[in-house]
Amino acid sequence: MDIAALARKYGSTVLGTIGVALWLVALYLLGYAAQNSVEFDRWLPWILLINISGLLTLFVLLATKLTGLVRDYRRHVPGSRLKGRTVAIFSALAVAPILVVYYFSLQFLNRGIDSWFEIEVSQGLKDTRELSHAALEVRVREFLQHTQVVAHELSPLTDFELIGTLDRERRESTALEFTVVGAQTRIIATSSDRPMDALPAPATDEMMLQVRRGRPYVSLDTDSVGGYVIRAASPLEGDGGSAARVLIALYPVPQQLSQLADTVQRSYTQYANLVQLRQPLKSTFVLILSFVVLMSLIAAVYGAFFAAQRLVQPVQDLIAGTRAVAKGNYDTKLPLPSRDELGFLVTSFNDMTKRLGRAREETRRSQQAVEAERAGLAVILARLSTGVVSLEPDLTVRTANQAASAILGVDLEAAVGTRFDESISDSTLFTQFIATVKQRLGADQSDWREQIELLSDTGKRVLMCACTALPNDLGGAPGVVLVFDDITTLLQAQRDAAWGEVARRLAHEIKNPLTPIQLSAERIQ
């Protein structure tokens, strides 16, 4: 088998394997990427590329199979109609469930994804965010009021007195740090619950500007570990010419409240992103689902071709085998497809051809034996002096020997295959012989023996004829065989011998005087 034949034989199998492998890889990537939006965005181009490649591969295979089926159908190839019906049935059984699943999947994607973005969910997230902000606002106002109270208590104190009092006030509150700054944000006194190496929180320009305008400052900031802290500032009421001093307080936000606020904010942000990606997400999932369903449909139809071929191939082999047997090729052997009923049918066919082959061989040997016996019989008949003629039930001459032609004066060997009647010859002797034979056969006498006297141009002819029915195993009318011999000469010789004996006795009686001559004459008569 050359390379081209191998390519034609195994090319479709290789392409089908590649297409199915690409399809399975695409399904795996889709299932893996659907669990993570980041992975989904990263793998989406590859998923689409693999789906398109697998789809084109399976489409080429399916187009090849359909073209071959149409060509075989038009050429009336044995088994093509059965294969077409089988493919249609299998395709209908496979395609209908896939289309049903596809329809309900589309309904789920369109309505299910939309249900994720219901107004109640959106409003709930907004209310939750507002609630977290309100809780933080309450804490912010509480800490701001506390800062203002502490600033009012620290206002009459000198810079030296601030150091001890500031530390006591911090301990009595929940603040992380109290810092008093003067002109140009110079730190006058500070008290902190943070590590020793942590510097006091610096005063920002925005903070100082707002405080100098006579308004307290408060903000929600993040710390170094990702939590939330509340920063508040309030001016201290100083003497008339003294520079304004500012109390900066740093309050911690409870860890649970910080985590809840982060979770709410993150959830709201993710929900807002999903709302923006809702339609592209739906379109992407519908596109991928369509690719997968289309590949499933093509794979199902291609699988229907494969299954139909497995079912029809033994039938085609049987058709080819029966045609070969009809042509006389009894050595035909069909490959065994499987151990099922089709395999049993193929095995029975192989046994049948084997038996037919043996029967043909036995028939050939029997025919050779019959031909040998027939040849020997022909030699014997040719050497007989007795005429032998065999007739079919319709009086068609089957065989005749040379002695029969010589006795009847007709070339019966040349008349083999024609009817035994006057059409062979119109001689008087032959027509009388035929009339006598037909008379006996017409009376349903197939076994008889008698002496036939015939008149010919040369005189009287006497034939001793015997007729015997030939055996017929088929139950039809039997043929007959005629055996006859010309005994005219024999009878003449016997008659001459008898007359010679009579003459000898007459001469003897004439010489004997005691014997009356009249008595001898009576004896002669």
VENHUUR-V522352 format. One record per helix or strand. SS is the DSSP state (2 for helix, 1 for strand). FROM is the first residue (numbers start at 1). TO is the last residue. Records with the same first field share a line. If there is no record, write none. Layout:
SS=FROM-TO ; FROM-TO
This chain:
2=3-33 ; 37-74 ; 80-116 ; 119-154 ; 159-172 ; 183-185 ; 205-212 ; 255-326 ; 341-383 ; 402-408 ; 413-415 ; 428-442 ; 488-511 ; 517-524
1=175-181 ; 187-192 ; 217-222 ; 228-236 ; 245-252 ; 387-391 ; 396-400 ; 419-419 ; 448-456 ; 459-469 ; 480-486
